[in-house]
Amino acid sequence: MSAAEQIDDMQLPGGIGMPSISNANDDQLKHCLASDIQFIRQLMEAESTKPDRDGMAPAAWRERARGNRSMQNNLAAVERSERRIVAIQQELESRESARKAEAEQQSKRADQRLTELVEKAPDNAKRLADRAEELMPSVERVRQLVADLEAFALATGIAPAYSILSDGSERAARELDVDAPKLAELPEGLPSKREFDTASAMLAGRHGGFNIRPGLPGDYAKVDQIARDRK
């Protein structure tokens, strides 16, 4: 239960459908508060007096109104506005206190999380370093595989180049009316470009790919976001 509900959870003016003080948003409460204060000030000015320092009707006017039947409606309206002013001020103060308390808790949680990240950093770094050491043999094998793939790709162009060389030299010989030169034979098993494309597709992981996330760093990548919660 909010402070305003403990005092008087009145419905805001404006008819059916208007929220109560505890259910209204801050802007609605501030607008109603300003309207009630203005209403009392204008009524007091019409009665040739002024509100007190809290924006309420002065005691002298209130005493006079209680003894004057013609002022009973104005007195009831003023007292209703005054009750609402007190309730709204209490509700706004309660909400502000709650927001400050939540901000303090959020800041504490951020401090705790940042402290935890700092304290666990050496252990987490050791875990990553150990994992890297475990993976290095595989890394070196993959590097060799990359070099082999480069050679594989180069090999796919040898047969077409040889064919062009052979045909071209034969045509040149015919033009010169000489015997075609004797060429060295290519080894069997040279790859085709299609074969290379198939191997590349498999290595590229087109059917799911590879997992390149080794675990961590988790919240280490969110330090700036966590730090903003401290403000």
C-alpha positions as CSV (number, residue, x, y, z in Angstrom):
1,M,0.0,0.0,0.0
2,S,1.4,3.4,-1.0
3,A,1.5,6.4,1.3
4,A,-1.2,8.1,-0.8
5,E,-3.5,5.1,-0.2
6,Q,-2.9,5.3,3.5
7,I,-4.1,8.9,3.5
8,D,-6.8,9.1,0.9
9,D,-6.7,7.2,-2.4
10,M,-9.1,9.5,-4.2
11,Q,-10.1,9.3,-7.8
12,L,-8.8,12.1,-9.9
13,P,-11.4,14.6,-11.1
14,G,-12.7,14.2,-14.6
15,G,-15.5,11.7,-14.3
16,I,-15.9,8.0,-14.9
17,G,-12.8,6.2,-16.0
18,M,-10.3,8.5,-14.3
19,P,-7.7,6.7,-12.3
20,S,-7.2,6.9,-8.6
21,I,-4.2,8.6,-7.1
22,S,-2.3,5.3,-6.7
23,N,-3.0,4.2,-10.2
24,A,-2.4,7.5,-12.0
25,N,0.9,8.1,-13.7
26,D,3.3,10.9,-12.6
27,D,2.2,13.4,-15.3
28,Q,-1.5,12.9,-14.4
29,L,-0.7,13.5,-10.7
30,K,1.3,16.6,-11.3
31,H,-1.3,18.0,-13.6
32,C,-4.0,17.4,-11.0
33,L,-1.8,18.8,-8.2
34,A,-1.2,22.0,-10.2
35,S,-5.0,22.3,-10.9
36,D,-6.0,21.9,-7.3
37,I,-3.4,24.5,-6.1
38,Q,-4.6,26.9,-8.8
39,F,-8.2,26.4,-7.8
40,I,-7.5,27.2,-4.2
41,R,-5.4,30.2,-5.1
42,Q,-8.1,31.6,-7.4
43,L,-10.8,31.1,-4.8
44,M,-8.8,32.7,-2.1
45,E,-8.1,35.7,-4.4
46,A,-11.8,36.0,-5.0
47,E,-12.3,36.0,-1.3
48,S,-9.7,38.8,-0.9
49,T,-7.2,36.6,0.8
50,K,-4.2,34.3,-0.1
51,P,-3.3,30.7,0.4
52,D,-0.9,29.8,3.1
53,R,2.7,28.8,2.3
54,D,1.6,25.2,1.6
55,G,-0.9,26.4,-1.0
56,M,-3.9,25.6,1.4
57,A,-6.7,27.9,2.5
58,P,-5.6,30.0,5.5
59,A,-7.1,29.1,8.9
60,A,-8.9,32.4,9.1
61,W,-10.8,31.9,5.9
62,R,-11.6,28.3,6.9
63,E,-13.0,29.5,10.3
64,R,-15.1,32.1,8.6
65,A,-16.4,29.6,6.0
66,R,-17.5,27.2,8.7
67,G,-19.7,29.8,10.2
68,N,-21.2,31.1,6.9
69,R,-23.8,28.9,5.3
70,S,-23.3,30.5,1.9
71,M,-19.6,29.4,1.9
72,Q,-20.2,25.8,2.7
73,N,-20.0,24.6,-1.0
74,N,-16.7,26.5,-1.4
75,L,-15.4,25.1,1.9
76,A,-16.2,21.5,0.8
77,A,-14.5,22.0,-2.6
78,V,-11.4,23.5,-0.9
79,E,-11.2,20.7,1.6
80,R,-11.6,18.1,-1.1
81,S,-8.8,19.7,-3.1
82,E,-6.6,20.0,0.0
83,R,-7.1,16.3,0.7
84,R,-6.1,15.5,-2.8
85,I,-3.1,17.8,-2.7
86,V,-1.8,16.0,0.4
87,A,-2.4,12.6,-1.1
88,I,-0.8,13.4,-4.4
89,Q,2.3,14.9,-2.7
90,Q,2.6,11.9,-0.5
91,E,2.3,9.6,-3.5
92,L,4.8,11.5,-5.6
93,E,7.3,11.5,-2.7
94,S,6.7,7.8,-2.1
95,R,7.4,7.0,-5.8
96,E,10.5,9.2,-5.8
97,S,11.8,7.4,-2.7
98,A,11.1,4.0,-4.3
99,R,12.9,5.1,-7.5
100,K,15.9,6.3,-5.5
101,A,15.9,3.0,-3.5
102,E,15.8,1.0,-6.7
103,A,18.6,3.1,-8.2
104,E,20.7,2.5,-5.2
105,Q,20.0,-1.3,-5.3
106,Q,20.8,-1.3,-9.0
107,S,24.0,0.5,-8.4
108,K,25.0,-2.0,-5.7
109,R,24.2,-4.9,-8.0
110,A,26.3,-3.3,-10.7
111,D,29.2,-2.8,-8.3
112,Q,28.9,-6.4,-7.2
113,R,28.9,-7.7,-10.7
114,L,31.9,-5.5,-11.8
115,T,33.8,-6.7,-8.7
116,E,33.0,-10.3,-9.5
117,L,34.2,-9.8,-13.1
118,V,37.5,-8.3,-11.9
119,E,38.0,-11.0,-9.3
120,K,37.3,-13.8,-11.7
121,A,39.2,-12.4,-14.6
122,P,42.5,-14.2,-13.8
123,D,40.8,-17.6,-13.5
124,N,38.8,-17.0,-16.6
125,A,41.8,-15.9,-18.5
126,K,43.7,-19.0,-17.4
127,R,40.8,-21.1,-18.6
128,L,41.0,-19.5,-22.0
129,A,44.8,-19.7,-22.2
130,D,44.6,-23.4,-21.3
131,R,42.0,-24.0,-23.9
132,A,44.1,-22.2,-26.4
133,E,47.1,-24.4,-25.6
134,E,44.9,-27.5,-26.2
135,L,43.7,-26.2,-29.5
136,M,47.1,-25.1,-30.9
137,P,48.0,-28.5,-32.4
138,S,44.7,-28.5,-34.3
139,V,45.3,-24.9,-35.3
140,E,48.7,-25.8,-36.8
141,R,47.1,-28.7,-38.7
142,V,44.4,-26.4,-40.1
143,R,47.1,-23.9,-41.1
144,Q,48.8,-26.7,-43.0
145,L,45.4,-27.7,-44.4
146,V,45.0,-24.1,-45.7
147,A,48.4,-24.2,-47.4
148,D,47.4,-27.6,-48.9
149,L,44.1,-26.1,-50.1
150,E,45.9,-23.3,-51.7
151,A,48.1,-25.8,-53.5
152,F,45.0,-27.8,-54.3
153,A,43.4,-24.7,-55.9
154,L,46.5,-24.0,-57.9
155,A,46.6,-27.6,-59.1
156,T,43.1,-27.2,-60.6
157,G,44.5,-24.7,-63.0
158,I,47.4,-26.7,-64.3
159,A,45.4,-29.0,-66.6
160,P,43.6,-26.2,-68.4
161,A,46.9,-24.3,-68.7
162,Y,48.6,-27.4,-70.0
163,S,45.9,-27.9,-72.6
164,I,46.2,-24.4,-73.8
165,L,50.0,-24.8,-74.0
166,S,49.8,-28.1,-75.9
167,D,47.2,-26.8,-78.4
168,G,49.0,-23.5,-78.9
169,S,52.4,-25.2,-79.5
170,E,50.9,-27.6,-82.0
171,R,49.3,-24.8,-83.9
172,A,52.5,-22.8,-83.9
173,A,54.4,-25.8,-85.2
174,R,51.9,-26.3,-88.0
175,E,52.2,-22.7,-89.0
176,L,56.0,-23.1,-89.1
177,D,55.7,-26.5,-90.8
178,V,57.9,-28.1,-88.2
179,D,57.3,-31.0,-85.8
180,A,55.4,-30.2,-82.7
181,P,57.6,-30.2,-79.6
182,K,57.6,-33.2,-77.3
183,L,56.0,-32.1,-74.0
184,A,56.3,-33.6,-70.6
185,E,53.2,-35.5,-69.5
186,L,51.1,-34.4,-66.5
187,P,50.7,-36.7,-63.5
188,E,47.4,-38.5,-63.1
189,G,44.9,-37.3,-60.5
190,L,45.1,-33.6,-60.9
191,P,41.9,-32.0,-59.4
192,S,39.3,-30.2,-61.4
193,K,37.8,-26.9,-60.4
194,R,34.5,-28.7,-59.6
195,E,36.3,-31.0,-57.3
196,F,37.8,-28.0,-55.5
197,D,34.5,-26.2,-55.3
198,T,32.9,-29.3,-53.7
199,A,35.8,-29.5,-51.1
200,S,35.5,-25.8,-50.4
201,A,31.8,-26.0,-49.8
202,M,32.3,-28.9,-47.3
203,L,35.0,-27.0,-45.4
204,A,32.9,-23.8,-45.4
205,G,30.3,-25.6,-43.4
206,R,27.4,-24.9,-45.6
207,H,25.4,-27.6,-43.8
208,G,25.6,-26.0,-40.3
209,G,29.1,-24.5,-40.3
210,F,31.6,-24.6,-37.4
211,N,31.3,-23.3,-33.8
212,I,33.7,-20.5,-33.5
213,R,32.6,-19.4,-30.0
214,P,34.9,-20.9,-27.3
215,G,32.8,-19.9,-24.3
216,L,33.3,-16.7,-22.4
217,P,33.7,-13.7,-22.3
218,G,30.0,-13.3,-21.3
219,D,29.5,-10.2,-19.2
220,Y,33.1,-9.1,-19.9
221,A,31.6,-7.8,-23.2
222,K,28.9,-5.9,-21.2
223,V,31.0,-3.9,-18.8
224,D,30.0,-0.6,-20.2
225,Q,26.3,-1.6,-19.9
226,I,26.7,-2.8,-16.3
227,A,28.7,0.3,-15.4
228,R,25.8,2.5,-16.6
229,D,23.6,0.9,-13.9
230,R,25.9,2.4,-11.2
231,K,24.9,6.0,-12.1
